[in-house]
Amino acid sequence: MWDSFVQGIGLALSFGTLLMMAIGLFLGIFVGALPGFSTVMAMAILLPISFFLDPLMGIPFLIGVYKGGIFGGCIPAILVSMPGTGASVATTFDGPALTRKKQSRKAMEMALYSSTIGDLTSDVITILAIGPIALLAMQIGPPELAAVILVSLLIIAVTTSEDLLKGLLMMVLGMFLAMIGTDPLGGMSRFTFGVFELKSGIPLLPMLIGVYALPEILLATEHKLKTVGDRITSIGERLTLNELKRCMRTIMRSTGIGTVVGMIPGVGQVVAAFMGYAAAKNASKHPETFGKGELEGVAAAEAANNAVNGPTLVPLMTLGIPGDNVTAILLGAFVAQGLRPGPQLISDQGPLVFAILIAMVVANFLFLAIGYAVIPLFAKVVTIRRAMLLPLTVVLAFAGSYIYRSDPNDLIILVCFGAFGYIARKVKMNVTPMVMGFILGPILEYSFGQTMSMSKGDLAGFIIFDRPISASILVLAPVLIYYLHSRTNSLRKVYVNKDEQNA
Amino acid sequence: MNTQYLACRLTLALLYIPLSLIGITSQAADYPLKPITLAIPFGAGGSHDLNARIFTKVIPKYLNQPVILKMMPGAAGQKGTSAVVRAKPDGYTLLFTDNYHDQLQKYIEYLPYDTSEELITVARTNYAPVSILVSADSPYQSLQDLLDYAKENPGMLSLAHSGNWGAQFVPLLRILLDAEAHMTFIPYKGGGPAKQALLSGDVDVGTAFPSVALPLVKAGIVRMLASAGDTRLLPDVPTFTELGFDDDLGLMQRIVLAPRDIPAEHLEILRSAFSKLEFDDEYQGLMKQIGANTEYLNGSEYEKLRQVQSQRFQALVNNMSADSDNE
């Protein structure tokens, strides 16, 4: 094992590996920054390039695209409140507010540093604990996944909304919207009213852009009619070391959360970013600044969603099981290189496996350098006159929604959700629980359905006697929810008091 | 590694980007004059995606135009399929799908199109045979053992597959109906999670294609009980046919289809281009790397097989509904 590791270091630090990784990162950041182009799409398109390369160039290349793409997603989220994936939803809570405060450069640098730190730490943990993580991943089946998702949904409902009832209402609405289309277990049509276009369900991306970006544009035109010709002349100040230090606790907490979430196959970045954000807000001495342009909020979300990356590769490397679409493409790349991910990969190809893992660690340093270089470029976007920037954002919103599935019907969905998001803002309903219900609802439904089949009719007995992990999560959930609920309530009092003092 | 070799591969890789976009447009012909779109009704990163990335890389050599992939997942493949059915039948829009989505789906639910009437085969690029797996410490040494137990204890065994009415579900259903045995079918989202369910012991029986199954068998983690196809996948594992089962439903056929009203000469050009893949070393090499076979079958041959399959699928679905009515 140790020999393999040492050989791996030598292999990973070759010029070709570093170069291809840098190219991958660069391409990834750009593709990730374009709404509508997902990281998965970019990887699938670039996959054949890796066929021509040596395994130690091809795979780091794709890993570069992956890491770059996830970071790239935070750029439109911060600048124009347009999350390209569910993973950057939590970044839109504070990012756009920072941009309005002319601190977009700070926000992006914070996103870069916290992403890098989160990613690096989780990669190191992954390498050190690859065996235990693989064992843990094996223990997680549908019953455990269902319990984790259920608890996540409850935490989100409790922590996001001012009012628990409103939060639950929006969440249930989201879960209902996700049920439109073909039922994932039985394949039957639900709530489609015979409309063929609805059979494939409501797509996520037009919904995300609709509820987050369009209301932002509408509000901007509404409030700032007088200032529409204004422009911000500078790209804002750089992040200071003190600001980074202040956020270190948050970054480390989010990294821990992200790493744990990454170990549970099937949960993913969306939940991690969200949990990281909620935990940071909960631990903060000034929770009222969250959602109004708090650098810590960006750090919390970005560190957590990037920390997921390392552990998700473990089931792929050790068992050949891809946890999501991205790892499925990596599996394709591995196979095409003549590597068979699975139980024998480490014993047969030890040095190569370690080289790939070490390359992942090294990628973070390259990532830091490349990100540092491209941020001023993106930050320039805010210096475009508002009269130009707003229409451009509208174009981007429509183009992004269309590109995702090349379906003109998605534009109708975009407009509907835009209107819905605008009204929700006006009546002070938070759309985030709805989006989370929409994303996590189908995972819950699927894993619950599987659990029902597995239990062969005796659900309670099956959970209690055969799946202790699932049972303990479910038992602990009410305690956690109660704690969070009372904590959120007491915070709200502080919040109200402070507001009164200010007034 | 010597640097010249490295530089050479790097250049090759980078050259691929513009080449794949522009294609090689030297020869003049009246078809194809512009890039061809190949719709895949499944998600990015699946086996269809991977297969298509390889042949679309090679086929511009024979078509003189690039082939652009368009991933159109949704509604269990119906979204992409209906888009091609509705496309102009000019030979610039093709579909890359499999036999279950092409011929089985229409017997299970109402579809706003009939693939047999509206689509015609350009080529079957290859197929993948399904196999039945149990974990290595399982008491079942043969398919017969397994079926005997399932018959005596209906529903006690659980089986993981990659989705209802999919490539791993249908052949197993067929065998269980023939054997009058009953197991609890548990759907997973694709072959990967289904494989994890078998490995972690969540289910008793698994199904997989060779690229997944063979490494696990070699590692001694699972035991293969039987496989589909005419030839044995492993020397000591019998095929379904040898065991007396009709194996025809156990092969996932990857097929390229075109709208049926495509001009005959355009279809001919496409068919001949795909037929040349059989003798293309680059294609053969890349397909070997991903562990897929290259058992090409030409379009008109496959059309015959397609009809036979369609009848068998229909019989299976009727059989299945009759079975559930009796319960």
Contacts between the chains, C-beta under 8 A, distances in Angstrom:
chain1	res1	chain2	res2	distance
A	14	B	1	7.4
A	16	B	1	7.5
A	16	B	6	5.4
A	16	B	10	7.1
A	19	B	10	7.8
A	20	B	10	7.9
A	40	B	44	4.9
A	40	B	45	6.3
A	41	B	44	6.0
A	41	B	71	7.5
A	43	B	44	7.9
A	43	B	45	7.6
A	44	B	44	4.2
A	44	B	45	5.9
A	44	B	49	5.8
A	44	B	53	7.3
A	44	B	71	7.4
A	47	B	50	7.7
A	47	B	53	5.9
A	48	B	16	6.7
A	48	B	20	7.7
A	48	B	53	5.0
A	48	B	54	7.3
A	48	B	57	5.5
A	49	B	13	4.9
A	49	B	14	7.9
A	49	B	16	5.7
A	49	B	17	7.2
A	50	B	13	7.9
A	51	B	54	7.9
A	51	B	286	6.2
A	51	B	289	7.2
A	52	B	9	5.9
A	52	B	12	5.2
A	52	B	13	4.3
A	52	B	16	6.7
A	53	B	9	6.0
A	53	B	10	7.5
A	53	B	13	5.5
A	54	B	1	7.3
A	54	B	6	7.6
A	54	B	9	6.8
A	57	B	9	7.8
A	57	B	10	7.7
A	138	B	196	7.4
A	138	B	199	6.9
A	138	B	200	4.6
A	139	B	200	7.2
A	141	B	197	6.7
A	141	B	200	6.1
A	141	B	202	4.5
A	142	B	202	7.4
A	181	B	74	8.0
A	181	B	75	6.7
A	182	B	75	5.0
A	182	B	76	5.5
A	182	B	78	7.9
A	184	B	189	7.8
A	185	B	164	7.1
A	185	B	187	5.9
A	186	B	164	6.4
A	187	B	76	5.8
A	187	B	108	7.1
A	187	B	109	7.1
A	187	B	164	5.1
A	187	B	165	6.4
A	188	B	109	7.4
A	189	B	109	7.3
A	196	B	78	7.7
A	196	B	82	6.8
A	196	B	112	5.3
A	199	B	74	7.5
A	199	B	75	3.9
A	199	B	78	6.1
A	199	B	79	7.3
A	200	B	73	7.7
A	200	B	74	2.8
A	200	B	75	3.8
A	200	B	78	7.3
A	200	B	79	4.6
A	201	B	74	7.0
A	201	B	75	7.5
A	203	B	74	8.0
A	265	B	193	8.0
A	265	B	196	7.5
A	266	B	193	7.8
A	315	B	196	7.1
A	319	B	195	7.8
A	319	B	196	6.7
A	319	B	199	6.3
A	320	B	192	8.0
A	320	B	195	7.5
A	320	B	212	7.2
A	320	B	215	6.9
A	321	B	192	4.9
A	321	B	193	7.1
A	321	B	195	6.0
A	321	B	196	4.7
A	321	B	199	7.8
A	322	B	45	7.8
A	322	B	192	4.7
A	323	B	192	7.8
A	325	B	43	6.4
A	325	B	44	6.2
A	325	B	45	4.9
A	326	B	45	7.6
A	328	B	45	3.9
A	328	B	46	7.0
A	328	B	190	7.8
A	328	B	192	6.8
A	329	B	44	7.1
A	329	B	45	4.1
A	331	B	192	7.6
A	332	B	45	6.5
A	332	B	49	7.7
A	332	B	50	4.6
A	332	B	290	6.9
A	335	B	211	6.6
A	335	B	289	7.2
A	335	B	290	5.2
A	335	B	291	5.9
A	336	B	50	7.7
A	336	B	286	7.3
A	336	B	289	4.9
A	336	B	290	5.1
A	337	B	289	7.3
A	338	B	289	6.0
A	340	B	215	4.6
A	342	B	215	4.8
A	342	B	216	6.7
A	342	B	219	6.5
A	343	B	216	7.7
A	343	B	219	4.8
A	343	B	221	6.1
A	344	B	215	6.9
A	344	B	218	7.5
A	344	B	219	5.1
A	405	B	72	6.7
A	405	B	73	7.8
A	405	B	74	7.0
A	405	B	79	7.8
A	406	B	70	6.2
A	406	B	72	6.8
A	407	B	72	7.9
A	407	B	79	7.6
A	446	B	189	6.8
A	449	B	187	7.8
A	450	B	186	5.6
A	450	B	187	7.0
A	450	B	188	7.3
A	453	B	158	7.3
A	453	B	184	5.9
A	453	B	185	7.4
A	453	B	186	4.5
A	453	B	187	7.8
A	454	B	158	6.4
A	454	B	184	7.7
A	454	B	186	6.0
A	454	B	202	6.7
A	454	B	203	7.7
A	456	B	155	6.5
A	456	B	156	7.7
A	456	B	158	7.8
A	456	B	184	6.1
